[in-house]
Amino acid sequence: MAEVLTSFPTPVRDDLGTYYARAVGRLASDKMWEGWIEFVAADGGADVLVSGIESRPPEREHLAYWATGLTHVYLEGALSRARKPLTVRVPVIDEPISDQPAARRVVVQRVIPKPEAVLDPFEVGHRSLDVLRQELMALNRPRLLNIISAFDLNTGAADVTAMSDAQIVGFIVAAVETHHSRAR
């Protein structure tokens, strides 16, 4: 239980008020004595400021001796400390939500590669449709079908497999010509 060790008759002033100070002490749970200062409003109001621990001696007699030796300047400092308590900034340590990393997810996508074309019909046809026709006539059927597939020339889903090689060449040239006329 706390007890008043000494009261000070001279008031302590700061910008916010005038107070009578008194030194208070108690026996702490660790058997040390703790001393602090209480500041009671001089105008009789209910405003009381309490400082933090100002002294921690091992014996009550030492605490009483400390209280009797307090100066007015010390009390002004204690009033300032009571108004502005010590602020200790402690970093917040985040706790993880998970105990282990997520299992690696593998997404398998089936990709059917397009066949490689031996020539770009749009590039050759841009220069000359006649040259395109001549170069296509020099290719075999599988290469012609690869060109149709690689450049998505069969948008109408025509049965190009039933066509002759000459018809396939005409089909490719017509698709390139249509593309170039739309681009203009």
PASEBA-1860 file (N, C-alpha, C; in nm, 3 decimals):
! residues 184
1> MAEVLTSF> 0.085/-0.118/0.000/0.000/0.000/0.000/0.089/0.124/0.000 ~ 0.053/0.221/-0.084/0.133/0.343/-0.098/0.112/0.435/0.021 ~ 0.215/0.516/0.049/0.206/0.615/0.158/0.274/0.744/0.113 ~ 0.224/0.857/0.165/0.285/0.986/0.136/0.408/0.998/0.226 ~ 0.524/1.019/0.162/0.650/1.029/0.237/0.676/1.173/0.281 ~ 0.647/1.266/0.194/0.661/1.408/0.229/0.579/1.492/0.133 ~ 0.529/1.606/0.182/0.456/1.702/0.099/0.538/1.829/0.091 ~ 0.527/1.899/-0.021/0.606/2.020/-0.044/0.512/2.140/-0.041
9> PTPVRDDL> 0.542/2.239/0.048/0.451/2.353/0.065/0.456/2.455/-0.051 ~ 0.567/2.461/-0.122/0.580/2.557/-0.232/0.520/2.497/-0.359 ~ 0.423/2.564/-0.423/0.362/2.508/-0.543/0.460/2.502/-0.661 ~ 0.435/2.406/-0.747/0.516/2.389/-0.870/0.428/2.435/-0.985 ~ 0.484/2.522/-1.073/0.406/2.578/-1.183/0.466/2.536/-1.318 ~ 0.375/2.524/-1.416/0.417/2.514/-1.555/0.314/2.591/-1.637 ~ 0.322/2.583/-1.767/0.232/2.662/-1.853/0.085/2.621/-1.840 ~ 0.060/2.502/-1.788/-0.077/2.451/-1.784/-0.141/2.454/-1.646
17> GTYYARAV> -0.067/2.489/-1.544/-0.129/2.495/-1.412/-0.029/2.504/-1.298 ~ -0.088/2.511/-1.177/-0.010/2.518/-1.054/-0.050/2.399/-0.967 ~ 0.053/2.333/-0.909/0.029/2.208/-0.835/0.109/2.205/-0.707 ~ 0.053/2.134/-0.607/0.129/2.100/-0.487/0.181/1.958/-0.508 ~ 0.310/1.941/-0.481/0.373/1.812/-0.503/0.386/1.736/-0.372 ~ 0.384/1.605/-0.383/0.411/1.520/-0.268/0.478/1.392/-0.317 ~ 0.575/1.346/-0.241/0.648/1.223/-0.273/0.571/1.107/-0.212 ~ 0.550/1.003/-0.293/0.472/0.886/-0.251/0.558/0.763/-0.275
25> GRLASDKM> 0.543/0.661/-0.189/0.620/0.539/-0.207/0.544/0.416/-0.163 ~ 0.598/0.298/-0.202/0.540/0.170/-0.162/0.646/0.061/-0.176 ~ 0.616/-0.053/-0.112/0.699/-0.171/-0.125/0.652/-0.245/-0.249 ~ 0.741/-0.269/-0.344/0.706/-0.337/-0.469/0.706/-0.488/-0.449 ~ 0.655/-0.561/-0.546/0.645/-0.707/-0.535/0.783/-0.773/-0.532 ~ 0.887/-0.707/-0.582/1.022/-0.764/-0.579/1.100/-0.722/-0.454 ~ 1.027/-0.667/-0.354/1.083/-0.626/-0.225/1.173/-0.501/-0.234 ~ 1.169/-0.433/-0.348/1.236/-0.304/-0.361/1.131/-0.197/-0.330
33> WEGWIEFV> 1.176/-0.077/-0.293/1.085/0.032/-0.266/1.079/0.123/-0.388 ~ 0.957/0.166/-0.424/0.937/0.253/-0.539/0.886/0.388/-0.491 ~ 0.942/0.494/-0.549/0.897/0.629/-0.514/0.857/0.705/-0.638 ~ 0.750/0.786/-0.627/0.704/0.870/-0.738/0.649/0.999/-0.681 ~ 0.611/1.089/-0.769/0.561/1.219/-0.727/0.417/1.235/-0.777 ~ 0.329/1.282/-0.687/0.193/1.319/-0.724/0.184/1.471/-0.724 ~ 0.112/1.525/-0.820/0.091/1.669/-0.833/-0.059/1.695/-0.824 ~ -0.101/1.760/-0.713/-0.242/1.789/-0.688/-0.267/1.934/-0.727
41> AADGGADV> -0.376/1.959/-0.802/-0.407/2.095/-0.849/-0.420/2.190/-0.732 ~ -0.354/2.306/-0.740/-0.354/2.405/-0.632/-0.491/2.470/-0.617 ~ -0.570/2.473/-0.723/-0.702/2.538/-0.715/-0.808/2.447/-0.656 ~ -0.768/2.329/-0.609/-0.860/2.237/-0.545/-0.936/2.148/-0.642 ~ -0.905/2.158/-0.770/-0.973/2.075/-0.870/-0.931/1.929/-0.857 ~ -0.996/1.846/-0.934/-0.971/1.702/-0.929/-0.852/1.661/-1.014 ~ -0.787/1.757/-1.078/-0.674/1.728/-1.167/-0.553/1.685/-1.085 ~ -0.511/1.558/-1.100/-0.393/1.504/-1.032/-0.304/1.440/-1.138
49> LVSGIESR> -0.178/1.481/-1.139/-0.080/1.421/-1.229/0.011/1.331/-1.146 ~ 0.046/1.217/-1.200/0.131/1.122/-1.129/0.251/1.091/-1.219 ~ 0.370/1.103/-1.163/0.491/1.071/-1.240/0.511/0.920/-1.243 ~ 0.604/0.879/-1.325/0.645/0.740/-1.322/0.736/0.718/-1.202 ~ 0.794/0.600/-1.191/0.884/0.570/-1.080/1.005/0.662/-1.090 ~ 1.032/0.734/-0.982/1.145/0.827/-0.978/1.264/0.769/-0.900 ~ 1.236/0.672/-0.811/1.343/0.612/-0.730/1.305/0.469/-0.694 ~ 1.410/0.379/-0.685/1.387/0.238/-0.647/1.498/0.190/-0.553
57> PPEREHLA> 1.498/0.236/-0.430/1.600/0.187/-0.336/1.557/0.056/-0.269 ~ 1.651/-0.013/-0.205/1.618/-0.142/-0.142/1.551/-0.128/-0.004 ~ 1.564/-0.012/0.061/1.510/0.005/0.197/1.416/0.125/0.202 ~ 1.316/0.119/0.291/1.222/0.230/0.306/1.295/0.356/0.354 ~ 1.390/0.341/0.442/1.463/0.456/0.493/1.535/0.531/0.381 ~ 1.585/0.456/0.284/1.653/0.519/0.170/1.552/0.598/0.086 ~ 1.431/0.542/0.069/1.328/0.611/-0.007/1.285/0.738/0.065 ~ 1.269/0.732/0.197/1.231/0.850/0.275/1.340/0.957/0.266
65> YWATGLTH> 1.464/0.915/0.271/1.576/1.009/0.258/1.574/1.076/0.120 ~ 1.546/0.996/0.016/1.536/1.051/-0.121/1.427/1.157/-0.127 ~ 1.310/1.129/-0.067/1.196/1.220/-0.073/1.226/1.352/-0.005 ~ 1.299/1.350/0.107/1.328/1.475/0.180/1.432/1.560/0.109 ~ 1.506/1.502/0.018/1.611/1.577/-0.051/1.569/1.635/-0.186 ~ 1.442/1.621/-0.224/1.398/1.669/-0.355/1.394/1.822/-0.358 ~ 1.449/1.879/-0.462/1.452/2.025/-0.478/1.336/2.071/-0.565 ~ 1.314/2.202/-0.564/1.208/2.260/-0.647/1.236/2.235/-0.796
73> VYLEGALS> 1.361/2.245/-0.836/1.399/2.221/-0.976/1.369/2.075/-1.014 ~ 1.398/1.982/-0.922/1.369/1.841/-0.948/1.219/1.821/-0.966 ~ 1.139/1.888/-0.880/0.994/1.874/-0.889/0.940/1.931/-1.021 ~ 0.999/2.040/-1.069/0.960/2.095/-1.200/0.988/1.993/-1.311 ~ 1.102/1.928/-1.303/1.135/1.824/-1.401/1.041/1.706/-1.392 ~ 1.005/1.666/-1.268/0.912/1.554/-1.249/0.773/1.589/-1.303 ~ 0.730/1.718/-1.287/0.603/1.761/-1.343/0.606/1.751/-1.495 ~ 0.716/1.793/-1.554/0.730/1.783/-1.700/0.727/1.637/-1.745
81> RARKPLTV> 0.794/1.549/-1.670/0.793/1.406/-1.704/0.655/1.346/-1.689 ~ 0.578/1.392/-1.589/0.442/1.342/-1.567/0.351/1.384/-1.682 ~ 0.373/1.503/-1.736/0.293/1.551/-1.850/0.333/1.481/-1.980 ~ 0.460/1.453/-1.993/0.511/1.391/-2.116/0.582/1.262/-2.080 ~ 0.508/1.155/-2.065/0.572/1.029/-2.026/0.667/0.979/-2.135 ~ 0.761/0.902/-2.091/0.859/0.843/-2.181/0.788/0.754/-2.282 ~ 0.820/0.774/-2.409/0.761/0.692/-2.515/0.868/0.597/-2.567 ~ 0.839/0.470/-2.560/0.931/0.370/-2.611/0.868/0.308/-2.734
89> RVPVIDEP> 0.938/0.314/-2.844/0.887/0.256/-2.968/0.943/0.115/-2.982 ~ 0.852/0.022/-2.989/0.890/-0.118/-3.001/0.843/-0.167/-3.138 ~ 0.934/-0.224/-3.214/0.890/-0.272/-3.346/0.790/-0.386/-3.333 ~ 0.691/-0.383/-3.419/0.591/-0.490/-3.422/0.650/-0.606/-3.501 ~ 0.651/-0.721/-3.440/0.704/-0.839/-3.507/0.585/-0.917/-3.563 ~ 0.581/-0.924/-3.694/0.472/-0.995/-3.760/0.487/-1.145/-3.740 ~ 0.374/-1.208/-3.720/0.370/-1.353/-3.708/0.326/-1.410/-3.842 ~ 0.389/-1.517/-3.889/0.346/-1.576/-4.016/0.210/-1.643/-4.003
97> ISDQPAAR> 0.137/-1.646/-4.111/0.007/-1.712/-4.113/0.022/-1.859/-4.149 ~ 0.120/-1.890/-4.231/0.140/-2.028/-4.275/0.263/-2.088/-4.209 ~ 0.265/-2.221/-4.205/0.379/-2.292/-4.147/0.476/-2.344/-4.252 ~ 0.434/-2.342/-4.378/0.519/-2.396/-4.484/0.480/-2.330/-4.615 ~ 0.568/-2.335/-4.712/0.534/-2.276/-4.841/0.428/-2.361/-4.912 ~ 0.360/-2.299/-5.005/0.258/-2.370/-5.082/0.326/-2.471/-5.173 ~ 0.256/-2.579/-5.198/0.307/-2.680/-5.291/0.311/-2.618/-5.430 ~ 0.412/-2.651/-5.504/0.426/-2.597/-5.639/0.313/-2.649/-5.726
105> RVVVQRVI> 0.244/-2.556/-5.787/0.135/-2.593/-5.876/0.187/-2.595/-6.018 ~ 0.158/-2.701/-6.085/0.200/-2.715/-6.224/0.074/-2.727/-6.308 ~ 0.062/-2.638/-6.404/-0.051/-2.640/-6.494/0.000/-2.692/-6.628 ~ -0.061/-2.798/-6.673/-0.021/-2.858/-6.800/-0.121/-2.817/-6.905 ~ -0.072/-2.753/-7.008/-0.157/-2.715/-7.119/-0.111/-2.791/-7.242 ~ -0.206/-2.851/-7.307/-0.173/-2.926/-7.428/-0.171/-2.827/-7.544 ~ -0.058/-2.816/-7.605/-0.041/-2.724/-7.716/-0.007/-2.805/-7.840 ~ -0.087/-2.786/-7.939/-0.059/-2.852/-8.066/0.012/-2.750/-8.153
113> PKPEAVLD> 0.139/-2.773/-8.180/0.212/-2.673/-8.258/0.162/-2.669/-8.402 ~ 0.164/-2.549/-8.454/0.126/-2.534/-8.594/0.244/-2.580/-8.679 ~ 0.213/-2.635/-8.794/0.324/-2.677/-8.881/0.401/-2.556/-8.931 ~ 0.529/-2.579/-8.956/0.612/-2.470/-9.007/0.595/-2.460/-9.157 ~ 0.576/-2.338/-9.201/0.561/-2.314/-9.344/0.698/-2.280/-9.403 ~ 0.723/-2.327/-9.524/0.853/-2.301/-9.587/0.862/-2.160/-9.644 ~ 0.746/-2.093/-9.658/0.748/-1.954/-9.704/0.627/-1.882/-9.648 ~ 0.639/-1.749/-9.642/0.530/-1.665/-9.594/0.455/-1.615/-9.717
121> PFEVGHRS> 0.332/-1.665/-9.740/0.261/-1.628/-9.863/0.225/-1.480/-9.866 ~ 0.208/-1.416/-9.751/0.173/-1.274/-9.748/0.293/-1.188/-9.787 ~ 0.411/-1.230/-9.743/0.532/-1.155/-9.778/0.560/-1.166/-9.928 ~ 0.554/-1.286/-9.981/0.581/-1.307/-10.124/0.468/-1.246/-10.206 ~ 0.344/-1.264/-10.167/0.228/-1.212/-10.239/0.220/-1.062/-10.236 ~ 0.276/-1.000/-10.136/0.277/-0.854/-10.129/0.360/-0.797/-10.244 ~ 0.468/-0.867/-10.276/0.553/-0.823/-10.388/0.488/-0.857/-10.522 ~ 0.440/-0.983/-10.537/0.380/-1.024/-10.665/0.302/-1.153/-10.645
129> LDVLRQEL> 0.175/-1.151/-10.684/0.093/-1.271/-10.675/0.138/-1.376/-10.778 ~ 0.193/-1.332/-10.891/0.243/-1.427/-10.991/0.364/-1.503/-10.938 ~ 0.455/-1.431/-10.870/0.573/-1.497/-10.811/0.527/-1.593/-10.703 ~ 0.427/-1.552/-10.623/0.373/-1.641/-10.519/0.319/-1.768/-10.584 ~ 0.242/-1.755/-10.691/0.185/-1.872/-10.759/0.295/-1.965/-10.809 ~ 0.403/-1.910/-10.867/0.514/-1.991/-10.919/0.584/-2.066/-10.805 ~ 0.609/-1.996/-10.693/0.678/-2.062/-10.582/0.592/-2.171/-10.519 ~ 0.462/-2.148/-10.513/0.372/-2.249/-10.457/0.364/-2.372/-10.547
137> MALNRPRL> 0.366/-2.352/-10.677/0.359/-2.465/-10.771/0.482/-2.556/-10.757 ~ 0.594/-2.503/-10.705/0.715/-2.582/-10.689/0.712/-2.668/-10.562 ~ 0.613/-2.646/-10.475/0.606/-2.719/-10.348/0.517/-2.843/-10.360 ~ 0.544/-2.942/-10.274/0.461/-3.063/-10.274/0.336/-3.039/-10.188 ~ 0.245/-3.131/-10.194/0.114/-3.118/-10.127/0.127/-3.096/-9.975 ~ 0.207/-3.176/-9.902/0.216/-3.154/-9.757/0.264/-3.012/-9.723 ~ 0.356/-2.958/-9.800/0.405/-2.822/-9.771/0.296/-2.718/-9.800 ~ 0.215/-2.739/-9.900/0.104/-2.648/-9.930/0.001/-2.651/-9.816
145> LNIISAFD> -0.030/-2.771/-9.767/-0.125/-2.783/-9.656/-0.068/-2.720/-9.528 ~ 0.064/-2.730/-9.509/0.129/-2.666/-9.394/0.113/-2.513/-9.400 ~ 0.125/-2.455/-9.520/0.110/-2.310/-9.536/-0.033/-2.269/-9.499 ~ -0.132/-2.344/-9.545/-0.272/-2.314/-9.512/-0.294/-2.319/-9.361 ~ -0.242/-2.420/-9.297/-0.259/-2.438/-9.153/-0.181/-2.334/-9.073 ~ -0.054/-2.310/-9.111/0.031/-2.219/-9.034/-0.022/-2.076/-9.037 ~ -0.085/-2.034/-9.145/-0.132/-1.896/-9.158/-0.284/-1.884/-9.147 ~ -0.350/-1.990/-9.101/-0.495/-1.990/-9.082/-0.568/-1.936/-9.204
153> LNTGAADV> -0.538/-1.991/-9.320/-0.600/-1.944/-9.444/-0.736/-2.007/-9.469 ~ -0.768/-2.115/-9.401/-0.893/-2.186/-9.425/-0.997/-2.146/-9.321 ~ -1.034/-2.019/-9.317/-1.131/-1.971/-9.218/-1.271/-2.021/-9.247 ~ -1.299/-2.054/-9.372/-1.432/-2.105/-9.409/-1.445/-2.255/-9.391 ~ -1.343/-2.321/-9.342/-1.342/-2.465/-9.316/-1.370/-2.547/-9.442 ~ -1.311/-2.505/-9.553/-1.326/-2.581/-9.678/-1.246/-2.709/-9.669 ~ -1.288/-2.812/-9.740/-1.218/-2.940/-9.739/-1.103/-2.931/-9.840 ~ -0.989/-2.879/-9.792/-0.874/-2.861/-9.881/-0.808/-2.994/-9.915
161> TAMSDAQI> -0.831/-3.097/-9.836/-0.768/-3.227/-9.864/-0.826/-3.291/-9.989 ~ -0.948/-3.252/-10.025/-1.011/-3.308/-10.145/-0.970/-3.232/-10.272 ~ -0.900/-3.119/-10.255/-0.860/-3.038/-10.370/-0.733/-3.094/-10.434 ~ -0.717/-3.061/-10.560/-0.592/-3.096/-10.629/-0.484/-2.996/-10.587 ~ -0.359/-3.025/-10.620/-0.250/-2.934/-10.586/-0.271/-2.797/-10.650 ~ -0.315/-2.792/-10.775/-0.339/-2.666/-10.845/-0.451/-2.587/-10.776 ~ -0.556/-2.660/-10.731/-0.665/-2.592/-10.660/-0.616/-2.536/-10.526 ~ -0.529/-2.610/-10.457/-0.473/-2.563/-10.329/-0.391/-2.436/-10.352
169> VGFIVAAV> -0.309/-2.434/-10.457/-0.230/-2.316/-10.490/-0.325/-2.198/-10.517 ~ -0.430/-2.220/-10.595/-0.528/-2.116/-10.622/-0.596/-2.069/-10.494 ~ -0.623/-2.163/-10.404/-0.687/-2.130/-10.275/-0.597/-2.037/-10.194 ~ -0.468/-2.068/-10.187/-0.372/-1.987/-10.110/-0.360/-1.848/-10.174 ~ -0.344/-1.842/-10.305/-0.328/-1.713/-10.374/-0.454/-1.628/-10.353 ~ -0.572/-1.688/-10.362/-0.696/-1.613/-10.342/-0.704/-1.559/-10.199 ~ -0.665/-1.638/-10.100/-0.668/-1.593/-9.960/-0.573/-1.476/-9.938 ~ -0.454/-1.483/-9.999/-0.357/-1.374/-9.985/-0.409/-1.249/-10.055
177> ETHHSRAR> -0.468/-1.267/-10.174/-0.521/-1.153/-10.249/-0.634/-1.086/-10.172 ~ -0.722/-1.164/-10.111/-0.832/-1.109/-10.031/-0.777/-1.032/-9.911 ~ -0.677/-1.088/-9.850/-0.616/-1.022/-9.734/-0.556/-0.887/-9.773 ~ -0.483/-0.883/-9.885/-0.419/-0.760/-9.930/-0.523/-0.656/-9.973 ~ -0.633/-0.699/-10.033/-0.734/-0.602/-10.075/-0.807/-0.543/-9.954 ~ -0.823/-0.620/-9.847/-0.885/-0.568/-9.723/-0.789/-0.473/-9.652 ~ -0.660/-0.501/-9.662/-0.560/-0.417/-9.594/-0.551/-0.278/-9.658 ~ -0.584/-0.273/-9.785/-0.576/-0.142/-9.854/-0.696/-0.065/-9.814
END
